[in-house]
């Protein structure tokens, strides 16, 4: 049965391995959700019993095929809504996350399909995150985190994390957007249109470039 709590767990597990390969641990999951470890342990056991995750005591957590499909479906909703809010209602990219968190549980499948069609079947949301298609499939180019990119690396900005709205505003104010082609000077400086652009130090762990 649909459950916002279950969906939040599955989304968080899904997010954790979208842009890196290490599986999430119970303690990391508790920190991400802002919950007590004991509560997370209990819920993970329930998810495992429902066949949505695979987990052994004290080990990392992975989505099962069924869990991956369900997580992709709710993430598809969230990211289509974010894209819709920016495209149709003039929201800024730092304003859409909380709205989408509410609406993703409220809209019907029919309305979601209408939004997807109206937007032209977008593949990425305003932050550069891939929007799963109706079957859960995503297209994602090879990538490198800004903090790990060597000086002189030339790449296209693929994604900016939406975790910190203030950081999103700072990146936007610097003139850096998803799709921009940049050259890395260091983990906090990009060359854009032959001009060096300084970013907050946190951008090194929040900006992904094409590899």
PEZITA-V516036 format. One record per residue. N is the residue number from 1. PSI is psi in whole degrees, -180 to 180 (999 if undefined). D_FIRST is the distance of its C-alpha to the first C-alpha in Angstrom with 1 decimal. Layout:
# PEZITA-V516036
N;PSI;D_FIRST / N;PSI;D_FIRST
This chain:
# PEZITA-V516036
1;147;0.0 / 2;138;3.8 / 3;117;6.3 / 4;-36;10.0 / 5;-46;11.3 / 6;-44;9.5 / 7;-39;10.5 / 8;-40;13.9 / 9;-49;14.5 / 10;-40;13.8 / 11;-44;16.0 / 12;-41;18.6 / 13;-42;19.0 / 14;-50;19.2 / 15;-38;21.7 / 16;-34;23.8 / 17;11;24.9 / 18;-40;25.2 / 19;15;28.9 / 20;167;29.9 / 21;-14;29.3 / 22;133;29.0 / 23;156;25.7 / 24;142;24.4 / 25;161;25.3 / 26;-39;23.6 / 27;-38;26.3 / 28;-40;25.9 / 29;-42;22.2 / 30;-42;23.0 / 31;-42;25.7 / 32;-38;23.7 / 33;-10;21.0 / 34;37;23.8 / 35;162;22.4 / 36;141;24.2 / 37;-36;24.3 / 38;-38;23.4 / 39;-39;20.1 / 40;-42;19.3 / 41;-44;20.5 / 42;-44;18.2 / 43;-40;15.0 / 44;-38;16.3 / 45;-39;16.8 / 46;-41;13.2 / 47;-39;12.2 / 48;-40;15.1 / 49;-30;14.0 / 50;-2;10.7 / 51;21;13.2 / 52;-23;12.4 / 53;161;15.8 / 54;138;19.2 / 55;141;21.3 / 56;153;24.3 / 57;131;25.7 / 58;0;27.4 / 59;175;26.8 / 60;166;25.1 / 61;137;21.4 / 62;148;20.4 / 63;140;17.4 / 64;176;16.9 / 65;-42;16.9 / 66;-40;13.2 / 67;-39;12.9 / 68;-42;15.7 / 69;-43;14.3 / 70;-42;11.1 / 71;-44;13.6 / 72;-36;16.0 / 73;-43;13.9 / 74;-34;13.4 / 75;-36;17.0 / 76;-46;18.1 / 77;-51;16.9 / 78;-47;18.6 / 79;-33;21.8 / 80;-40;22.2 / 81;-43;22.0 / 82;-45;24.5 / 83;-41;26.8 / 84;-45;26.6 / 85;-39;27.6 / 86;-45;30.5 / 87;-43;31.6 / 88;-23;31.3 / 89;3;31.7 / 90;19;34.0 / 91;148;31.9 / 92;159;33.3 / 93;-17;31.4 / 94;0;31.4 / 95;-9;29.8 / 96;-22;26.6 / 97;-51;24.3 / 98;-38;23.4 / 99;-44;23.1 / 100;-32;20.7 / 101;-37;18.5 / 102;-48;18.1 / 103;-26;18.0 / 104;-24;15.5 / 105;-5;12.6 / 106;-30;14.7 / 107;154;16.1 / 108;163;15.1 / 109;-36;15.3 / 110;-45;18.7 / 111;-40;20.0 / 112;-43;19.0 / 113;-39;20.9 / 114;-40;23.8 / 115;-46;24.0 / 116;-45;24.2 / 117;-44;26.8 / 118;-36;28.8 / 119;-4;29.0 / 120;30;30.3 / 121;59;27.4 / 122;148;28.1 / 123;-16;27.7 / 124;149;28.0 / 125;-179;27.1 / 126;-20;30.0 / 127;-2;30.0 / 128;3;30.3 / 129;139;26.8 / 130;137;25.8 / 131;115;23.2 / 132;145;21.2 / 133;-177;21.6 / 134;-22;19.1 / 135;-3;19.1 / 136;-1;18.7 / 137;144;22.5 / 138;151;24.7 / 139;127;28.4 / 140;124;30.0 / 141;156;33.8 / 142;140;35.5 / 143;165;35.7 / 144;138;37.5 / 145;140;36.9 / 146;-42;39.7 / 147;-23;40.7 / 148;-1;41.2 / 149;133;43.0 / 150;155;46.8 / 151;136;49.3 / 152;-10;50.2 / 153;131;46.9 / 154;126;46.2 / 155;168;42.7 / 156;139;40.4 / 157;115;38.0 / 158;-36;34.6 / 159;144;32.4 / 160;123;32.8 / 161;140;30.1 / 162;13;28.5 / 163;-36;28.2 / 164;102;31.5 / 165;-35;32.3 / 166;-40;35.9 / 167;-41;36.3 / 168;-43;35.0 / 169;-39;37.6 / 170;-40;40.3 / 171;-43;39.5 / 172;-42;39.6 / 173;-29;42.9 / 174;-6;44.4 / 175;10;43.9 / 176;129;41.4 / 177;162;38.6 / 178;130;36.1 / 179;-17;38.3 / 180;141;41.5 / 181;124;43.8 / 182;162;45.2 / 183;133;47.5 / 184;125;46.7 / 185;-48;49.5 / 186;-173;47.6 / 187;-9;44.2 / 188;11;44.7 / 189;128;47.0 / 190;148;46.5 / 191;121;49.1 / 192;120;48.1 / 193;43;50.7 / 194;19;53.3 / 195;133;52.6 / 196;128;51.3 / 197;122;48.2 / 198;134;47.3 / 199;160;43.7 / 200;151;42.4 / 201;-34;42.4 / 202;-17;38.6 / 203;-26;38.5 / 204;-32;39.4 / 205;15;35.9 / 206;-3;34.1 / 207;130;35.8 / 208;139;35.3 / 209;159;38.0 / 210;142;38.4 / 211;999;40.0
